[in-house]
Amino acid sequence: MSESTANSSWARLTDAAVGYDGKAVLKGLTFELPRGRFTAMVGDNGSGKTTLLKTLAGILPAVAGRVELVGASDTPPVLGYVPQRDSLDSVWPLSALEVALMGTYGRLAIGRTFTDAERALTRECLAQTGAADLERKAFSVLSGGQKQRVLIARALATQPEVLLLDEPTAGIDPEATQAVMELLARLHRERHLTILMVNHDLPLARKHATNVLRVADGQVNFETTAQLGTP
């Protein structure tokens, strides 16, 4: 199955299998992911959505086959990753700004100092996600929706070509859910950002995504948003 030509794809899977500890959850995957789209990956719990996303993010190795990532200049694309949960608040007493600053280099480092340019970039990302007024607040005291805005800002601070999100609306209230989805749609529209989002809310995915990657019964298939949620 192919959704796009090679020149417009950021990920190509060839007879790939993804899973944990060498055990495949999904196998025989051959498809391409289109650049420039807002793709919602939907499916039941346990279907393999997060496993596939983590494999594309480079967090998990492919069990078999080939997973190739291609940037706009034929080099691997810069990825921004937003996990479903982040335990930073229980480990370090960081401010929202400090969490977002981590995106400028991807990990904490003892003694690491930030440049003025990194701080300016990060503050711009916080502003883009509507979190500029949160920068001095402790990350641990933020609401679920506020944390998601900060984590999206952190991912944007990597200056990614592709933004990967694992259920960004999980565990937050309906108002915050709508705000996060509208934010992602705006980032896709205004920044021309490629987005792949795992999501379980079919109506929201139908409303905001441009196309759908449905994971079911060990198979992965593309659908239009108009088809989403139909038998």
Secondary structure, DSSP 8 states (H G I E B T S, - for coil): --SS-GGGEEEEEEEEEEEETTEEEEEEEEEEEETT-EEEEEE-TTSSHHHHHHHHTTSS--SEEEEEE--TTSS---EEEE-S---HHHH---BHHHHHHGGGTSS--TT----HHHHHHHHHHHHHTT-GGGTTSBGGGS-HHHHHHHHHHHHHTT--SEEEEE-TTTTS-HHHHHHHHHHHHHHHHHH--EEEEE---HHHHHHH-SEEEEEETTEEEEEETTTTT--
